[in-house]
């Protein structure tokens, strides 16, 4: 019996007819394997076939040193760069020799340096560039090279000169000694006593160490302060750019372009280190996104930094403490720090919105209360009247400084050239960043902001110098990115195909750093003819100051001799060009002025003659003629002579105060 079909299966129909396909019948074709060696079979036991090598990349990231035809294989040696640095150190030491101030002309110290010393600088820079070209630059070697660069640039004068240079550094030692002796500031004497934080710290250190004064700190203070500043720029670059090659190029740019010479024993040198520390902490723990990240940030919707809450809290406290410590230490630095942090807040990058207001508030409160002696009675004349007068700042800071001998004019031109070149490199780096989709205007604003000081006040003709000093650490960030591109291009080029182009790309950072270093060495030693001293100059000034009775005057022709490092406030110490300015280059007229207004003791040294030759073009016999004419009057007689460093004593008492003397060293 046949079973009925299921629900899902139908019965088979064996008698169903089939229809032929209308397409023509063709034989089937299978794809043939490409011609080549016969197929290799892997045996069940025994050695397998060797693993084929991966194909080479079109552009290798590793440097192919010593692999191409004609490639100098010695560049691949890991000891070649350190060997160059060792040769540079040996040449620098061999070439050192004492340079007396009277041998220095208007061009400065660079004209008296030996050839081995001058050759050491490009060799050291070459070692740095070779290390940056490696696949993995060795951090410890770059740190060592940077330390050698600090010693080579900022330790040049301390290594070859007898005593510490710069009269103002000796003056600061005298201020610290006064606070250590009396336990208080000297009121109504000098504006710097209104910001006495640095002097108080030095007084505490000297007394705790049992030192009689701070003079041992003067000679090597530029090396210590500049080295710490370079370390601060390195920390700032790592915080802002990340740990990349540009983070090493930025501190080197600061090292070779800092011609301002504000790193002597001074409040501004210490304040600069504190400001860099605060900025590095801010960029590391309180800023998001980074300056190089193309992320749109907003003030009302700021992103929390990637640091932990504990790290952010510690960083906020440290930045605030540094800002408050800067308020009684320096006039300008706390305001610059506050403005930079305020810009970070306006562009939506700073996480704690209250930090810049606390720092600016502390600076304003100290200026209003703690520094009232500075502006009391002259607020309008000194603070409000120069506000917005950019022309006055340009005249005092640039135009009025272009005076003196041809060598002096060359030094001033090189200063402006360094400033414009670094600014141009920073602008080029910013343009590259904006081309790579970074549309924020924050970095240009941070670079330009310090130059707003020129709108506020001329600052005694030093405003543009201070503006460049405050802006240089920030400008070094985009400028380092521009040089990093050249280093990256040199690393990626193929030596075999384009040797000339490879050398040219690698030479760009070497030429830039070497040129800036040579220019900075020239500029930093440009004033050494009248700001470096013999030990006999110190002996003459010390003898006159200690010989004078309380209330008597000890003067010099110009501010080219350290006087105010002892008995500050007890003995009056002025400069003759403050009250005989119109007749300084005329010996008979100057003698007549000194007969009426001259001091009790007149200190005359070789650096003062050099100053008069450079700025007033007096003849070589100017000093001998002045001494002879003064002695001929019978009013002055020679009372001290130590190898040409003279002290003339007045036979009759001099006036205690002379109009135009300045009332001190303000």
Buried (B, 14 or more C-beta within 10 A) or exposed (E): EEEEEEEEEEEEEEEEEEEEEEEEEEEEEEEEEEEEEEEEEEEEEEEEEEEEEEEEEEEEEEBBBEEBEEBEEEBBBEEBBBEBBBBBBEBBEEBBEEBBBEEBBBBBBBBBBBEBBBBBBBBBBBBBBBBBBBEEBBEEBBEBBBEBBBBBBBBBBBBBBBBBBBBBBBBBBBBBBBBBEEEEBBEEBBBBBBBBBBBBBBBEBBBEEEBEBBBBBBBBBBBBBBBBBBBBBBBBBBBBBEEBBBBBBBBBBBBBBBBBBBBBBBBBBBBBBBBBBBBBBBBBBBBBBBBBEEEEBEEEEBBEBEBEEEBBEBBBEBBBEBBBBBBBBBBBBBBBBBBBBBBBBEBBBBBBEEBBEBBBBBBBEBBEEBBEBBBEEEEEEEBEEBEEBEEBBBBBBBEEBEEBBEBBBBBBEBBBBBBEBBBEBBBBBBEBBBEEEBEBEBBBBBBBBBBEBBEBBBBEBBBBBBBBBBBBBBBBBBBBBBBBBBBBBBBBBBBEEEBEBBEBBBBBBBBBBBBBBBBBBBBBBBBBBBBBBBEBBBBBBBBBBEBBEEEBBBBBBBBBBBBBBBBBBBBBBBBBBBBBEEBBBBBEEBBBBBBEBBBBBBBBBBBBBBBBBBBBEBEEEBBEBBBEBBEEBEBBEEBBEBEBBBBBBBEEEBEEEBEEBEBBBE
